[in-house]
């Protein structure tokens, strides 16, 4: 059995986590896990955790730690034979500690993008709420303005993507992310990439992962994801 590889990608809103994680998954054959996808799947399936998460989302609140771990960690326990990359979790130190008690991470990617770049990207960002598909009017516009490419349904702009809300949103990310970054730095698994363009950051990430992700035929005993929360 080939050595498993498990990683997390972090970054503020608008940093390009989704784009980069998709590239990593395709290039290295990892399963891409998205906390946003898990939340939508659980809400659609009307699970207990999904119903609970929906009550917070409908009030415009962040889904709290105990609900997020209830949504995510059981899914990771099912991934004992898969290498994966997690996007969107952990978002707090409590979530990071819960994940640490469940799985051993090999690597954490942190995207460090200048504020002005984030502001420009987010102010141009529109979303298809049902699927979570994201468009950017500057570099990734929909085929028909204001409409989702696949469903044709209207796109929306989140209130927190509007300029007046961005400063508080980005400051909140910085405050919450710092202890998580410090935790992973202390473990020696944090790798930070800075820049203003995804295409310029990507070669450095690709180069790093080429040295980290094992090829078929290598072996290692790794602690499986277990219920530790």
LINGI-V507688 format. One record per residue. N is the residue number from 1. RES is the residue in one small letter. PSI is psi as a letter, one per 20 degrees, with the letter a starting at -180 (NA if undefined). Layout:
# LINGI-V507688
n->N res->RES psi->PSI
n->N res->RES psi->PSI
This chain:
# LINGI-V507688
n->1 res->x psi->p
n->2 res->x psi->q
n->3 res->x psi->p
n->4 res->x psi->q
n->5 res->x psi->p
n->6 res->x psi->p
n->7 res->x psi->r
n->8 res->x psi->q
n->9 res->x psi->p
n->10 res->x psi->q
n->11 res->x psi->q
n->12 res->x psi->r
n->13 res->x psi->p
n->14 res->x psi->j
n->15 res->x psi->i
n->16 res->x psi->j
n->17 res->x psi->g
n->18 res->x psi->g
n->19 res->x psi->g
n->20 res->x psi->h
n->21 res->x psi->h
n->22 res->x psi->g
n->23 res->x psi->g
n->24 res->x psi->g
n->25 res->x psi->g
n->26 res->x psi->g
n->27 res->x psi->h
n->28 res->x psi->j
n->29 res->x psi->k
n->30 res->x psi->q
n->31 res->x psi->p
n->32 res->x psi->p
n->33 res->x psi->p
n->34 res->x psi->p
n->35 res->x psi->h
n->36 res->x psi->g
n->37 res->x psi->g
n->38 res->x psi->g
n->39 res->x psi->g
n->40 res->x psi->h
n->41 res->x psi->g
n->42 res->x psi->h
n->43 res->x psi->g
n->44 res->x psi->h
n->45 res->x psi->i
n->46 res->x psi->k
n->47 res->x psi->r
n->48 res->x psi->g
n->49 res->x psi->h
n->50 res->x psi->g
n->51 res->x psi->g
n->52 res->x psi->g
n->53 res->x psi->g
n->54 res->x psi->h
n->55 res->x psi->h
n->56 res->x psi->g
n->57 res->x psi->g
n->58 res->x psi->h
n->59 res->x psi->j
n->60 res->x psi->k
n->61 res->x psi->q
n->62 res->x psi->q
n->63 res->x psi->p
n->64 res->x psi->r
n->65 res->x psi->g
n->66 res->x psi->h
n->67 res->x psi->g
n->68 res->x psi->g
n->69 res->x psi->h
n->70 res->x psi->h
n->71 res->x psi->g
n->72 res->x psi->g
n->73 res->x psi->h
n->74 res->x psi->h
n->75 res->x psi->h
n->76 res->x psi->h
n->77 res->x psi->h
n->78 res->x psi->i
n->79 res->x psi->k
n->80 res->x psi->h
n->81 res->x psi->j
n->82 res->x psi->q
n->83 res->x psi->q
n->84 res->x psi->r
n->85 res->x psi->p
n->86 res->x psi->p
n->87 res->x psi->p
n->88 res->x psi->j
n->89 res->x psi->p
n->90 res->x psi->q
n->91 res->x psi->i
n->92 res->x psi->r
n->93 res->x psi->h
n->94 res->x psi->g
n->95 res->x psi->h
n->96 res->x psi->h
n->97 res->x psi->h
n->98 res->x psi->g
n->99 res->x psi->g
n->100 res->x psi->h
n->101 res->x psi->i
n->102 res->x psi->h
n->103 res->x psi->q
n->104 res->x psi->p
n->105 res->x psi->q
n->106 res->x psi->h
n->107 res->x psi->q
n->108 res->x psi->p
n->109 res->x psi->p
n->110 res->x psi->p
n->111 res->x psi->p
n->112 res->x psi->o
n->113 res->x psi->p
n->114 res->x psi->q
n->115 res->x psi->g
n->116 res->x psi->h
n->117 res->x psi->g
n->118 res->x psi->g
n->119 res->x psi->g
n->120 res->x psi->g
n->121 res->x psi->g
n->122 res->x psi->h
n->123 res->x psi->i
n->124 res->x psi->j
n->125 res->x psi->p
n->126 res->x psi->q
n->127 res->x psi->q
n->128 res->x psi->o
n->129 res->x psi->h
n->130 res->x psi->h
n->131 res->x psi->h
n->132 res->x psi->j
n->133 res->x psi->p
n->134 res->x psi->p
n->135 res->x psi->q
n->136 res->x psi->p
n->137 res->x psi->i
n->138 res->x psi->g
n->139 res->x psi->i
n->140 res->x psi->l
n->141 res->x psi->q
n->142 res->x psi->q
n->143 res->x psi->h
n->144 res->x psi->p
n->145 res->x psi->p
n->146 res->x psi->j
n->147 res->x psi->q
n->148 res->x psi->p
n->149 res->x psi->h
n->150 res->x psi->g
n->151 res->x psi->h
n->152 res->x psi->j
n->153 res->x psi->q
n->154 res->x psi->q
n->155 res->x psi->q
n->156 res->x psi->r
n->157 res->x psi->p
n->158 res->x psi->q
n->159 res->x psi->h
n->160 res->x psi->i
n->161 res->x psi->i
n->162 res->x psi->q
n->163 res->x psi->h
n->164 res->x psi->h
n->165 res->x psi->i
n->166 res->x psi->g
n->167 res->x psi->g
n->168 res->x psi->h
n->169 res->x psi->g
n->170 res->x psi->h
n->171 res->x psi->h
n->172 res->x psi->g
n->173 res->x psi->g
n->174 res->x psi->g
n->175 res->x psi->g
n->176 res->x psi->h
n->177 res->x psi->h
n->178 res->x psi->g
n->179 res->x psi->h
n->180 res->x psi->g
n->181 res->x psi->g
n->182 res->x psi->h
n->183 res->x psi->g
n->184 res->x psi->h
n->185 res->x psi->g
n->186 res->x psi->h
n->187 res->x psi->i
n->188 res->x psi->k
n->189 res->x psi->j
n->190 res->x psi->p
n->191 res->x psi->p
n->192 res->x psi->p
n->193 res->x psi->p
n->194 res->x psi->q
n->195 res->x psi->r
n->196 res->x psi->i
n->197 res->x psi->p
n->198 res->x psi->g
n->199 res->x psi->h
n->200 res->x psi->h
n->201 res->x psi->h
n->202 res->x psi->g
n->203 res->x psi->h
n->204 res->x psi->h
n->205 res->x psi->g
n->206 res->x psi->g
n->207 res->x psi->g
n->208 res->x psi->g
n->209 res->x psi->h
n->210 res->x psi->h
n->211 res->x psi->i
n->212 res->x psi->h
n->213 res->x psi->p
n->214 res->x psi->q
n->215 res->x psi->r
n->216 res->x psi->q
n->217 res->x psi->i
n->218 res->x psi->q
n->219 res->x psi->q
n->220 res->x psi->q
n->221 res->x psi->p
n->222 res->x psi->p
n->223 res->x psi->p
n->224 res->x psi->r
n->225 res->x psi->p
n->226 res->x psi->q
n->227 res->x psi->o
n->228 res->x psi->k
n->229 res->x psi->NA
